[in-house]
Amino acid sequence: MFGMIKNTIFGNTEETEYKILSNETKDGVNYEVRRYDGAKYASVSSEGRTFDQVTGDLVRKLLMYIGGSNEQGEAMGVTSPVIITVYPRDDGVMSRRLVVSLRIPNNYQVCPPVPNDCAIKIEDRPGMTVYTLQFGGFAGETEFRAEASRLTKTLGDTAPYQHKQYFCCTYDPPMKPYGRRNEVWFLQEEP
């Protein structure tokens, strides 16, 4: 527990690197197209509870893991963003299935410590290109759904992206009161 708190409060945050492919503006909405390289992620999933009911618990599990709750007892450092994969229904409401993930820090990418919690899985994710819409404030399901709807309207029918899932990303610890950074990512369909 102390490792998690030390990492969150005193540690430097390692932000996932990306390449901006383009900055776009359509109907007054600014968004980016970004490319992320493949990497290893620690992920934990949930079904049956809502986004707002479960995300805090799942994020805490991941912070415990990178804070030292692993077989090696390694406090690895904090990475950002926290990525929450959601699966919207046809009406735009999020289903009760979601996956919360953190990228494993660079120093541990080759051989990540084994989690003590068997609910945490280490995934090797391929690279991806995403449409990204950034916004501020504290964000829960309502805010992420609103921004996803805004990005959907902005992209229209011309942008090739996956409709079966999208990503809700937050970059800041919960105790940061202002200047917060959140994003919605739509995964671009590969040609």
N, CA, C and O of each residue as an XYZ file, in Angstrom:
764
protein
N       0.826     -1.194      0.000
C       0.000      0.000      0.000
C       0.871      1.259      0.000
O       0.580      2.219     -0.714
N       1.947      1.252      0.809
C       2.813      2.426      0.858
C       3.446      2.703     -0.500
O       3.571      3.858     -0.907
N       3.847      1.637     -1.203
C       4.445      1.813     -2.535
C       3.491      2.510     -3.481
O       3.907      3.377     -4.249
N       2.193      2.140     -3.439
C       1.190      2.767     -4.295
C       1.078      4.252     -3.970
O       1.052      5.089     -4.873
N       1.010      4.582     -2.670
C       0.869      5.984     -2.257
C       2.121      6.771     -2.632
O       2.023      7.880     -3.157
N       3.311      6.198     -2.362
C       4.567      6.867     -2.708
C       4.654      7.110     -4.218
O       5.027      8.201     -4.651
N       4.313      6.105     -5.010
C       4.334      6.250     -6.470
C       3.408      7.368     -6.922
O       3.784      8.193     -7.755
N       2.192      7.395     -6.373
C       1.178      8.341     -6.815
C       1.516      9.771     -6.410
O       1.325     10.698     -7.196
N       2.014      9.958     -5.197
C       2.250     11.310     -4.693
C       3.630     11.840     -5.057
O       3.762     12.980     -5.501
N       4.667     11.011     -4.871
C       6.032     11.497     -5.014
C       6.718     11.084     -6.306
O       7.738     11.664     -6.679
N       6.173     10.098     -6.987
C       6.835      9.584     -8.181
C       6.589     10.452     -9.395
O       5.608     11.191     -9.469
N       7.490     10.347    -10.335
C       7.286     11.000    -11.621
C       6.386     10.106    -12.460
O       6.480      8.880    -12.401
N       5.537     10.714    -13.220
C       4.637      9.958    -14.064
C       5.248      9.824    -15.450
O       5.654     10.811    -16.064
N       5.307      8.598    -15.928
C       5.836      8.305    -17.259
C       4.652      8.288    -18.223
O       3.832      7.371    -18.192
N       4.569      9.304    -19.075
C       3.460      9.377    -20.024
C       3.769      8.525    -21.249
O       4.887      8.527    -21.764
N       2.760      7.802    -21.699
C       2.902      6.975    -22.889
C       3.223      7.860    -24.088
O       2.518      8.831    -24.363
N       4.289      7.515    -24.794
C       4.709      8.311    -25.947
C       3.838      7.999    -27.162
O       3.337      6.886    -27.325
N       3.677      9.008    -28.000
C       2.908      8.850    -29.229
C       3.407      9.839    -30.258
O       4.126     10.788    -29.947
N       3.008      9.592    -31.485
C       3.349     10.502    -32.580
C       2.047     11.114    -33.083
O       1.096     10.395    -33.389
N       2.003     12.443    -33.168
C       0.826     13.117    -33.722
C       0.915     13.044    -35.238
O       1.845     13.576    -35.845
N      -0.061     12.380    -35.841
C      -0.105     12.267    -37.301
C      -0.773     13.487    -37.916
O      -0.394     13.927    -39.001
N      -1.773     14.036    -37.222
C      -2.411     15.265    -37.704
C      -3.239     15.906    -36.607
O      -3.718     15.232    -35.694
N      -3.402     17.225    -36.710
C      -4.327     18.002    -35.883
C      -5.460     18.416    -36.800
O      -5.219     18.955    -37.880
N      -6.679     18.172    -36.387
C      -7.834     18.453    -37.227
C      -8.816     19.355    -36.490
O      -8.902     19.316    -35.262
N      -9.548     20.157    -37.233
C     -10.650     20.944    -36.688
C     -11.828     20.796    -37.631
O     -11.711     21.023    -38.836
N     -12.965     20.411    -37.069
C     -14.177     20.264    -37.862
C     -15.349     20.757    -37.016
O     -15.538     20.311    -35.884
N     -16.121     21.665    -37.566
C     -17.277     22.246    -36.861
C     -16.880     22.802    -35.485
O     -17.636     22.683    -34.521
N     -15.693     23.407    -35.407
C     -15.229     24.014    -34.166
C     -14.686     23.039    -33.133
O     -14.348     23.444    -32.021
N     -14.598     21.771    -33.480
C     -14.075     20.756    -32.560
C     -12.667     20.372    -33.007
O     -12.451     19.991    -34.157
N     -11.709     20.478    -32.079
C     -10.318     20.119    -32.358
C     -10.049     18.697    -31.881
O     -10.398     18.336    -30.757
N      -9.434     17.903    -32.729
C      -9.033     16.553    -32.341
C      -7.720     16.215    -33.031
O      -7.321     16.873    -33.993
N      -7.054     15.179    -32.526
C      -5.787     14.728    -33.093
C      -5.928     13.304    -33.596
O      -6.773     12.538    -33.135
N      -5.074     12.972    -34.558
C      -4.888     11.588    -34.973
C      -3.482     11.220    -34.497
O      -2.503     11.868    -34.865
N      -3.396     10.165    -33.669
C      -2.126      9.779    -33.048
C      -1.788      8.332    -33.342
O      -2.658      7.503    -33.610
N      -0.488      8.056    -33.281
C       0.005      6.685    -33.427
C       0.748      6.293    -32.158
O       1.663      6.990    -31.718
N       0.343      5.163    -31.573
C       0.979      4.590    -30.394
C       1.662      3.292    -30.790
O       1.092      2.491    -31.530
N       2.878      3.080    -30.302
C       3.581      1.827    -30.543
C       3.006      0.731    -29.653
O       2.378      1.013    -28.633
N       3.224     -0.501    -30.042
C       2.817     -1.635    -29.224
C       3.586     -1.641    -27.906
O       4.703     -1.129    -27.833
N       2.990     -2.217    -26.867
C       3.624     -2.278    -25.548
C       2.881     -3.271    -24.668
O       1.803     -3.755    -25.013
N       3.484     -3.557    -23.529
C       2.840     -4.418    -22.538
C       2.021     -3.546    -21.576
O       2.455     -2.467    -21.172
N       0.838     -4.033    -21.222
C      -0.079     -3.349    -20.324
C      -0.526     -4.291    -19.224
O      -0.657     -5.495    -19.441
N      -0.759     -3.743    -18.048
C      -1.429     -4.477    -16.971
C      -2.903     -4.108    -17.069
O      -3.251     -2.929    -17.126
N      -3.768     -5.123    -17.089
C      -5.197     -4.887    -17.277
C      -6.013     -5.703    -16.294
O      -5.625     -6.797    -15.882
N      -7.145     -5.144    -15.933
C      -8.109     -5.840    -15.075
C      -9.498     -5.512    -15.620
O      -9.753     -4.381    -16.035
N     -10.390     -6.496    -15.619
C     -11.702     -6.283    -16.220
C     -12.822     -6.499    -15.214
O     -12.628     -7.063    -14.137
N     -13.994     -6.032    -15.603
C     -15.179     -6.165    -14.756
C     -16.408     -6.287    -15.640
O     -16.473     -5.718    -16.729
N     -17.377     -7.039    -15.149
C     -18.686     -7.118    -15.800
C     -19.732     -7.059    -14.703
O     -19.546     -7.616    -13.622
N     -20.837     -6.378    -14.991
C     -21.949     -6.379    -14.060
C     -22.158     -5.100    -13.283
O     -23.272     -4.833    -12.832
N     -21.114     -4.298    -13.113
C     -21.274     -3.024    -12.406
C     -21.046     -1.884    -13.386
O     -20.401     -2.069    -14.417
N     -21.569     -0.715    -13.070
C     -21.457      0.427    -13.973
C     -20.052      1.027    -13.929
O     -19.270      0.753    -13.018
N     -19.752      1.846    -14.930
C     -18.485      2.555    -15.064
C     -18.127      3.271    -13.754
O     -17.039      3.074    -13.213
N     -19.042      4.097    -13.254
C     -18.753      4.894    -12.057
C     -18.639      4.035    -10.804
O     -17.925      4.411     -9.873
N     -19.321      2.891    -10.752
C     -19.253      2.021     -9.580
C     -17.918      1.298     -9.467
O     -17.449      1.030     -8.361
N     -17.307      0.983    -10.593
C     -16.185      0.051    -10.560
C     -14.823      0.639    -10.928
O     -13.803      0.069    -10.541
N     -14.765      1.743    -11.652
C     -13.457      2.211    -12.151
C     -12.469      2.506    -11.025
O     -11.293      2.162    -11.140
N     -12.915      3.131     -9.948
C     -12.003      3.431     -8.840
C     -11.371      2.177     -8.263
O     -10.170      2.154     -7.991
N     -12.176      1.121     -8.071
C     -11.660     -0.147     -7.537
C     -10.631     -0.770     -8.476
O      -9.595     -1.265     -8.030
N     -10.918     -0.745     -9.772
C      -9.998     -1.362    -10.731
C      -8.701     -0.573    -10.864
O      -7.625     -1.161    -10.974
N      -8.797      0.746    -10.854
C      -7.586      1.578    -10.913
C      -6.723      1.323     -9.681
O      -5.502      1.220     -9.793
N      -7.350      1.220     -8.497
C      -6.592      0.938     -7.270
C      -5.840     -0.392     -7.373
O      -4.695     -0.491     -6.931
N      -6.475     -1.413     -7.952
C      -5.792     -2.703     -8.127
C      -4.518     -2.527     -8.954
O      -3.465     -3.065     -8.613
N      -4.630     -1.767    -10.046
C      -3.467     -1.560    -10.909
C      -2.392     -0.727    -10.220
O      -1.201     -0.998    -10.371
N      -2.812      0.290     -9.460
C      -1.836      1.101     -8.733
C      -1.131      0.282     -7.656
O       0.056      0.485     -7.398
N      -1.857     -0.641     -7.027
C      -1.225     -1.530     -6.049
C      -0.164     -2.392     -6.748
O       0.935     -2.580     -6.226
N      -0.505     -2.912     -7.932
C       0.435     -3.745     -8.680
C       1.707     -2.969     -9.019
O       2.806     -3.436     -8.720
N       1.578     -1.788     -9.640
C       2.790     -1.054    -10.022
C       3.488     -0.437     -8.813
O       4.653     -0.046     -8.894
N       2.759     -0.350     -7.675
C       3.349      0.172     -6.446
C       4.097     -0.863     -5.635
O       4.677     -0.530     -4.602
N       4.099     -2.136     -6.083
C       4.883     -3.153     -5.395
C       4.131     -4.415     -5.035
O       4.735     -5.350     -4.510
N       2.843     -4.479     -5.295
C       2.071     -5.696     -5.015
C       2.245     -6.666     -6.186
O       1.325     -6.939     -6.957
N       3.479     -7.169     -6.273
C       3.830     -8.130     -7.315
C       4.876     -9.071     -6.733
O       5.449     -8.789     -5.680
N       5.125    -10.173     -7.403
C       6.011    -11.204     -6.850
C       7.419    -10.700     -6.554
O       8.087    -11.228     -5.666
N       7.878     -9.685     -7.286
C       9.213     -9.144     -7.058
C       9.209     -8.012     -6.026
O      10.277     -7.567     -5.608
N       8.030     -7.536     -5.608
C       7.951     -6.429     -4.664
C       8.462     -5.119     -5.234
O       8.873     -4.236     -4.481
N       8.443     -4.978     -6.559
C       8.979     -3.812     -7.256
C       7.966     -2.675     -7.331
O       6.861     -2.862     -7.841
N       8.336     -1.490     -6.824
C       7.569     -0.268     -7.061
C       8.087      0.290     -8.381
O       9.193      0.828     -8.444
N       7.282      0.159     -9.434
C       7.752      0.436    -10.788
C       7.645      1.891    -11.203
O       8.330      2.306    -12.137
N       6.811      2.679    -10.544
C       6.557      4.043    -10.986
C       5.205      4.120    -11.677
O       4.648      3.105    -12.096
N       4.694      5.319    -11.790
C       3.360      5.539    -12.337
C       3.451      5.856    -13.825
O       4.355      6.566    -14.265
N       2.503      5.323    -14.594
C       2.387      5.656    -16.002
C       1.028      6.304    -16.253
O       0.091      6.127    -15.475
N       0.937      7.034    -17.317
C      -0.348      7.614    -17.703
C      -0.455      7.539    -19.221
O       0.554      7.509    -19.926
N      -1.670      7.510    -19.705
C      -2.929      7.609    -18.987
C      -3.419      6.255    -18.469
O      -2.925      5.197    -18.861
N      -4.410      6.328    -17.571
C      -5.209      5.152    -17.250
C      -6.177      5.023    -18.425
O      -6.863      5.983    -18.774
N      -6.232      3.852    -19.027
C      -7.071      3.627    -20.205
C      -8.212      2.691    -19.830
O      -7.989      1.567    -19.381
N      -9.427      3.168    -20.019
C     -10.607      2.360    -19.721
C     -11.291      2.037    -21.041
O     -11.795      2.927    -21.726
N     -11.304      0.759    -21.388
C     -11.964      0.313    -22.612
C     -13.426      0.068    -22.289
O     -13.754     -0.711    -21.394
N     -14.306      0.742    -23.031
C     -15.747      0.579    -22.834
C     -16.370      0.035    -24.112
O     -15.825      0.177    -25.207
N     -17.518     -0.586    -23.939
C     -18.227     -1.219    -25.046
C     -19.641     -0.645    -25.075
O     -20.513     -1.098    -24.333
N     -19.869      0.356    -25.936
C     -21.181      1.012    -25.942
C     -22.253      0.140    -26.599
O     -21.981     -0.640    -27.512
N     -23.469      0.300    -26.103
C     -24.618     -0.338    -26.747
C     -25.016      0.534    -27.934
O     -24.448      1.608    -28.134
N     -25.975      0.083    -28.710
C     -26.423      0.840    -29.887
C     -26.969      2.215    -29.524
O     -26.882      3.143    -30.328
N     -27.537      2.362    -28.314
C     -28.095      3.651    -27.895
C     -27.033      4.574    -27.289
O     -27.367      5.661    -26.819
N     -25.744      4.155    -27.291
C     -24.654      4.979    -26.777
C     -24.337      4.751    -25.312
O     -23.276      5.159    -24.841
N     -25.242      4.103    -24.580
C     -25.004      3.823    -23.161
C     -23.905      2.762    -23.062
O     -23.860      1.828    -23.862
N     -23.021      2.916    -22.071
C     -21.943      1.952    -21.891
C     -22.507      0.654    -21.325
O     -23.344      0.667    -20.422
N     -22.041     -0.453    -21.862
C     -22.430     -1.743    -21.299
C     -21.734     -1.896    -19.947
O     -20.891     -1.077    -19.581
N     -22.080     -2.916    -19.231
C     -21.476     -3.133    -17.910
C     -20.225     -3.996    -17.997
O     -19.870     -4.699    -17.052
N     -19.583     -3.931    -19.118
C     -18.310     -4.615    -19.329
C     -17.261     -3.555    -19.604
O     -17.465     -2.699    -20.464
N     -16.134     -3.593    -18.888
C     -15.043     -2.667    -19.164
C     -13.722     -3.256    -18.736
O     -13.662     -4.170    -17.914
N     -12.665     -2.715    -19.310
C     -11.305     -3.144    -19.014
C     -10.496     -1.898    -18.684
O     -10.487     -0.939    -19.455
N      -9.814     -1.910    -17.532
C      -8.968     -0.792    -17.121
C      -7.519     -1.237    -17.270
O      -7.146     -2.328    -16.838
N      -6.698     -0.371    -17.895
C      -5.317     -0.741    -18.200
C      -4.338      0.387    -17.902
O      -4.671      1.569    -17.987
N      -3.130     -0.013    -17.554
C      -1.983      0.890    -17.413
C      -0.830      0.290    -18.201
O      -0.585     -0.915    -18.137
N      -0.119      1.138    -18.949
C       1.074      0.661    -19.642
C       2.146      0.356    -18.609
O       2.355      1.120    -17.667
N       2.820     -0.768    -18.798
C       3.936     -1.123    -17.927
C       5.056     -0.100    -18.189
O       5.347      0.206    -19.345
N       5.687      0.434    -17.125
C       6.773      1.412    -17.341
C       7.886      0.841    -18.233
O       8.119     -0.367    -18.267
N       8.556      1.737    -18.945
C       9.593      1.349    -19.919
C      10.631      0.401    -19.337
O      11.017     -0.560    -20.003
N      11.098      0.644    -18.109
C      12.151     -0.187    -17.515
C      11.708     -1.622    -17.267
O      12.546     -2.489    -17.018
N      10.397     -1.889    -17.331
C       9.866     -3.225    -17.042
C       9.161     -3.842    -18.245
O       8.530     -4.892    -18.116
N       9.258     -3.204    -19.420
C       8.570     -3.711    -20.603
C       9.054     -5.108    -21.014
O       8.243     -5.943    -21.413
N      10.341     -5.366    -20.923
C      10.871     -6.653    -21.366
C      10.395     -7.789    -20.459
O      10.042     -8.866    -20.940
N      10.387     -7.545    -19.156
C      10.033     -8.606    -18.201
C       9.237     -7.996    -17.041
O       9.807     -7.717    -15.986
N       7.926     -7.785    -17.223
C       7.124     -7.178    -16.165
C       7.027     -8.089    -14.942
O       6.945     -9.309    -15.087
N       7.034     -7.514    -13.747
C       6.824     -8.329    -12.550
C       5.466     -9.040    -12.603
O       4.502     -8.516    -13.161
N       5.408    -10.218    -12.025
C       4.176    -11.005    -11.992
C       3.259    -10.428    -10.908
O       3.681    -10.270     -9.762
N       2.005    -10.112    -11.264
C       1.079     -9.548    -10.269
C       0.736    -10.554     -9.169
O       0.622    -11.751     -9.433
N       0.573    -10.066     -7.938
C       0.076    -10.906     -6.845
C      -1.418    -11.172     -7.008
O      -1.907    -12.223     -6.595
N      -2.134    -10.244     -7.596
C      -3.577    -10.348     -7.798
C      -3.830    -11.070     -9.123
O      -3.464    -10.568    -10.185
N      -4.452    -12.240     -9.060
C      -4.663    -13.041    -10.283
C      -5.676    -12.410    -11.230
O      -5.806    -12.864    -12.367
N      -6.404    -11.369    -10.797
C      -7.334    -10.669    -11.687
C      -6.588     -9.782    -12.677
O      -7.137     -9.419    -13.717
N      -5.347     -9.429    -12.365
C      -4.546     -8.565    -13.244
C      -3.833     -9.421    -14.274
O      -3.139    -10.381    -13.938
N      -4.015     -9.060    -15.521
C      -3.391     -9.774    -16.632
C      -2.376     -8.855    -17.312
O      -2.604     -7.651    -17.435
N      -1.270     -9.422    -17.746
C      -0.280     -8.673    -18.525
C      -0.569     -8.973    -19.997
O      -0.541    -10.127    -20.424
N      -0.846     -7.912    -20.766
C      -1.194     -8.050    -22.174
C      -0.116     -7.421    -23.045
O       0.449     -6.383    -22.700
N       0.159     -8.048    -24.157
C       1.070     -7.483    -25.149
C       0.191     -6.901    -26.246
O      -0.319     -7.643    -27.086
N       0.006     -5.590    -26.252
C      -0.909     -4.938    -27.190
C      -0.161     -4.425    -28.416
O       0.944     -3.895    -28.306
N      -0.774     -4.590    -29.577
C      -0.137     -4.073    -30.800
C      -0.240     -2.553    -30.861
O      -0.989     -1.939    -30.101
N       0.521     -1.956    -31.775
C       0.423     -0.517    -31.996
C      -0.967     -0.158    -32.506
O      -1.695     -1.010    -33.016
N      -1.323      1.112    -32.361
C      -2.654      1.542    -32.794
C      -2.637      3.009    -33.190
O      -1.810      3.792    -32.723
N      -3.573      3.358    -34.062
C      -3.810      4.738    -34.451
C      -5.177      5.120    -33.910
O      -6.150      4.388    -34.092
N      -5.253      6.283    -33.235
C      -6.505      6.699    -32.609
C      -6.865      8.132    -32.978
O      -5.998      8.973    -33.216
N      -8.174      8.385    -33.019
C      -8.711      9.747    -33.081
C      -8.898     10.155    -31.633
O      -9.517      9.424    -30.860
N      -8.369     11.322    -31.248
C      -8.328     11.724    -29.851
C      -9.005     13.068    -29.636
O      -8.703     14.046    -30.320
N      -9.921     13.104    -28.682
C     -10.576     14.348    -28.276
C     -10.246     14.589    -26.814
O     -10.557     13.757    -25.962
N      -9.618     15.721    -26.513
C      -9.180     16.050    -25.156
C     -10.170     16.984    -24.489
O     -10.754     17.847    -25.145
N     -10.367     16.814    -23.162
C     -11.225     17.702    -22.378
C     -10.760     17.712    -20.928
O     -10.006     16.833    -20.510
N     -11.204     18.697    -20.162
C     -10.755     18.858    -18.782
C     -11.792     18.456    -17.759
O     -12.847     17.916    -18.092
N     -11.471     18.731    -16.496
C     -12.387     18.487    -15.396
C     -12.342     17.063    -14.883
O     -11.590     16.223    -15.377
N     -13.176     16.812    -13.866
C     -13.340     15.459    -13.349
C     -14.287     14.730    -14.291
O     -15.333     15.269    -14.650
N     -13.939     13.519    -14.694
C     -14.739     12.816    -15.693
C     -15.205     11.466    -15.179
O     -14.418     10.671    -14.666
N     -16.488     11.225    -15.327
C     -17.102      9.932    -15.054
C     -17.818      9.482    -16.312
O     -17.564      9.997    -17.401
N     -18.707      8.527    -16.159
C     -19.401      7.980    -17.321
C     -20.133      9.048    -18.119
O     -20.059      9.050    -19.348
N     -20.834      9.951    -17.453
C     -21.613     10.975    -18.152
C     -20.724     11.850    -19.030
O     -21.054     12.109    -20.187
N     -19.604     12.304    -18.488
C     -18.702     13.185    -19.236
C     -18.042     12.434    -20.396
O     -17.945     12.968    -21.501
N     -17.593     11.207    -20.154
C     -16.975     10.445    -21.239
C     -17.983     10.142    -22.347
O     -17.641     10.214    -23.528
N     -19.205      9.808    -21.986
C     -20.232      9.541    -23.006
C     -20.506     10.793    -23.834
O     -20.647     10.712    -25.054
N     -20.582     11.952    -23.173
C     -20.846     13.208    -23.892
C     -19.716     13.514    -24.872
O     -19.977     13.913    -26.006
N     -18.475     13.332    -24.452
C     -17.339     13.615    -25.327
C     -17.236     12.584    -26.447
O     -16.861     12.929    -27.567
N     -17.562     11.332    -26.164
C     -17.582     10.311    -27.223
C     -18.648     10.647    -28.260
O     -18.431     10.466    -29.458
N     -19.784     11.128    -27.808
C     -20.846     11.536    -28.732
C     -20.384     12.712    -29.594
O     -20.655     12.763    -30.794
N     -19.683     13.652    -28.962
C     -19.165     14.816    -29.695
C     -18.146     14.391    -30.747
O     -18.156     14.910    -31.864
N     -17.265     13.448    -30.399
C     -16.276     12.968    -31.368
C     -16.964     12.174    -32.489
O     -16.568     12.269    -33.651
N     -17.980     11.402    -32.143
C     -18.733     10.655    -33.162
C     -19.349     11.608    -34.177
O     -19.249     11.382    -35.383
N     -19.990     12.679    -33.692
C     -20.610     13.662    -34.586
C     -19.559     14.383    -35.427
O     -19.780     14.662    -36.606
N     -18.427     14.679    -34.820
C     -17.363     15.389    -35.524
C     -16.776     14.533    -36.645
O     -16.569     15.025    -37.754
N     -16.512     13.272    -36.367
C     -15.918     12.397    -37.379
C     -16.918     12.015    -38.463
O     -16.535     11.773    -39.608
N     -18.187     11.962    -38.107
C     -19.213     11.608    -39.093
C     -19.009     10.221    -39.667
O     -18.458      9.341    -39.006
N     -19.449     10.029    -40.881
C     -19.360      8.717    -41.524
C     -18.093      8.552    -42.361
O     -17.878      7.491    -42.946
N     -17.260      9.577    -42.426
C     -16.106      9.520    -43.322
C     -14.857      8.917    -42.677
O     -13.983      8.421    -43.389
N     -14.754      8.950    -41.348
C     -13.555      8.445    -40.675
C     -13.727      6.954    -40.358
O     -14.744      6.561    -39.786
N     -12.761      6.136    -40.718
C     -12.865      4.696    -40.454
C     -12.416      4.344    -39.032
O     -11.217      4.238    -38.776
N     -13.356      4.165    -38.112
C     -13.000      3.791    -36.745
C     -13.918      2.683    -36.253
O     -15.010      2.471    -36.780
N     -13.439      1.976    -35.216
C     -14.217      0.879    -34.640
C     -15.349      1.433    -33.783
O     -15.131      2.314    -32.952
N     -16.531      0.924    -33.982
C     -17.704      1.389    -33.239
C     -18.032      0.495    -32.043
O     -18.840      0.877    -31.197
N     -17.423     -0.681    -31.958
C     -17.784     -1.636    -30.911
C     -17.113     -1.343    -29.567
O     -17.501     -1.903    -28.542
N     -16.114     -0.471    -29.574
C     -15.419     -0.102    -28.341
C     -14.780      1.267    -28.512
O     -14.542      1.715    -29.634
N     -14.506      1.921    -27.401
C     -13.664      3.108    -27.417
C     -12.949      3.204    -26.083
O     -13.215      2.418    -25.173
N     -12.042      4.163    -25.963
C     -11.197      4.273    -24.786
C     -11.450      5.595    -24.068
O     -11.494      6.655    -24.693
N     -11.615      5.520    -22.745
C     -11.748      6.692    -21.876
C     -10.433      6.798    -21.118
O     -10.056      5.871    -20.402
N      -9.733      7.914    -21.267
C      -8.388      8.045    -20.705
C      -8.323      9.218    -19.745
O      -8.871     10.290    -20.001
N      -7.637      8.985    -18.632
C      -7.400     10.069    -17.685
C      -5.923     10.078    -17.314
O      -5.305      9.029    -17.137
N      -5.375     11.272    -17.200
C      -3.941     11.444    -16.987
C      -3.569     11.854    -15.568
O      -2.388     11.825    -15.219
N      -4.527     12.231    -14.748
C      -4.219     12.860    -13.464
C      -4.672     12.028    -12.272
O      -5.657     11.295    -12.354
N      -3.930     12.150    -11.142
C      -4.391     11.480     -9.925
C      -5.683     12.134     -9.427
O      -5.933     13.305     -9.714
N      -6.502     11.387     -8.682
C      -7.800     11.918     -8.255
C      -7.711     13.167     -7.381
O      -8.661     13.949     -7.326
N      -6.582     13.366     -6.697
C      -6.485     14.531     -5.802
C      -6.085     15.823     -6.515
O      -5.994     16.869     -5.873
N      -5.850     15.775     -7.804
C      -5.508     16.998     -8.539
C      -6.793     17.792     -8.775
O      -7.688     17.306     -9.467
N      -6.906     18.996     -8.220
C      -8.185     19.712     -8.262
C      -8.486     20.464     -9.556
O      -9.655     20.705     -9.858
N      -7.473     20.839    -10.323
C      -7.731     21.637    -11.524
C      -6.665     21.315    -12.576
O      -5.665     20.659    -12.284
N      -6.898     21.790    -13.807
C      -5.944     21.527    -14.892
C      -5.917     20.060    -15.285
O      -4.885     19.550    -15.722
N      -7.039     19.383    -15.132
C      -7.099     17.950    -15.401
C      -7.174     17.663    -16.902
O      -7.723     18.450    -17.673
N      -6.615     16.528    -17.296
C      -6.600     16.124    -18.704
C      -7.272     14.756    -18.859
O      -6.866     13.768    -18.247
N      -8.291     14.735    -19.681
C      -8.999     13.506    -20.032
C      -9.081     13.444    -21.552
O      -9.010     14.467    -22.233
N      -9.233     12.227    -22.075
C      -9.368     12.060    -23.518
C     -10.297     10.901    -23.825
O     -10.431      9.955    -23.049
N     -10.932     11.005    -24.980
C     -11.648      9.884    -25.569
C     -10.866      9.492    -26.812
O     -10.486     10.347    -27.611
N     -10.626      8.188    -26.972
C      -9.908      7.667    -28.134
C     -10.824      6.734    -28.912
O     -11.452      5.846    -28.336
N     -10.897      6.936    -30.213
C     -11.555      5.986    -31.112
C     -10.461      5.297    -31.912
O      -9.607      5.959    -32.502
N     -10.484      3.985    -31.934
C      -9.481      3.210    -32.631
C      -9.727      3.225    -34.127
O     -10.781      2.800    -34.600
N      -8.741      3.718    -34.868
C      -8.880      3.801    -36.329
C      -8.839      2.398    -36.923
O      -8.001      1.573    -36.558
N      -9.758      2.150    -37.840
C      -9.749      0.875    -38.574
C      -8.526      0.856    -39.472
O      -8.278      1.800    -40.223
N      -7.780     -0.206    -39.391
C      -6.602     -0.345    -40.261
C      -7.060     -0.766    -41.648
O      -7.948     -1.609    -41.773
N      -6.468     -0.192    -42.696
C      -6.874     -0.551    -44.071
C      -6.532     -1.985    -44.430
O      -6.811     -2.426    -45.545
